[in-house]
Amino acid sequence: MWTVDLRLVWLALALLLTLAFMLGRWSARESARRAFLQMDRASLGFLRVRPDGRYTAASPLARQWLGLPAASGLLPDAEWRPFLEEDVRAAQARGVGRSRFLVLAGGQALRWWVVPMEDAFWVLVADARESHRGLEKLRRLLTGLAHELRTPLATMLTHLEVLKLPAIAPEIRSQSMRILEEETRRMLRMVHSVLELGRLIIGEPLIVHPLSIVAVAEAAIAEKLPEALARQQSLSLEVGEEVPLVQGDADRLKQVFLNLLDNAIRYSRPGDRILVSLRSVPGGVRCEVSDTGPGIPAEHLPYVTEPFYRGEAPGGPGAGLGLAIVAEILRQHGSSLEIESRVEGETGTRIRFTLPAWRGSE
């Protein structure tokens, strides 16, 4: 016959419960640590804030974006602090999360989400500079479109009133109908270009893969060659030795060449020459579209990639969006335009950009 000491049983149970509690806390901390690492990999920062204005945990991204000096401490007296404290109080009072988009001095933009927990608040932080940049570009683009549509719409209304006149000469009626058709087509081209640029600005994903930029340029030249010949202009391609494959979206890059060739053909004169050249350079391919046209005055060069800018040709045949679209496509490919032009002597324009080589070709 044996007996059990109840004190030992209770002591064993207490030890087991303590161990289970400690293991549970360790497991929770380990799960939280893994979750935080995942958030950092997802370009999200996190911050654990207490109602008294102190934070007890901060990821490297949160520290970078918010300018926090350490992984824990008192919230700094920063521009964003009053807004965060306001969101914490609101989340505490209502018991539900709260989000905010905030633009700070110097162009920094943040988006955060405040989530109430038992004794603190989790703040998830994201860098919103690209979103802010895109929204600002879209705002300016829509403002520009509204301004640009005023002239053709006023012209159309005028000629519609002319067509209502009871006694109108046949030649006047024919002229008004022709102008109405031209203005309608011009507005359609403008709206199409604005939609195209808008899709690029909001980040419609590129289909990036290794491609032959030579084949892309050849396809664009083949498409524009009949128009150049009809204007009595020469259009040719020069390819250097061992041009590597590049990383990019074939359709978008073809659009770059088409837009550049369209400008070169439109503004060049009969007898002018247009040349596309491709050369291998360290790390990529140097692309150039040049012409012997009348050139672009120096005072206009800084603005030619701005939407709706047409320099000395306001109300001209183009919408002033071709180079803006080119610049945005190249920005998404990690490149940019270099433009040189002469209006005296040997006139002409050279537009260059460099595309990164496909890493597999290095």
Disulfide bonds with the S-S distance in Angstrom:
none
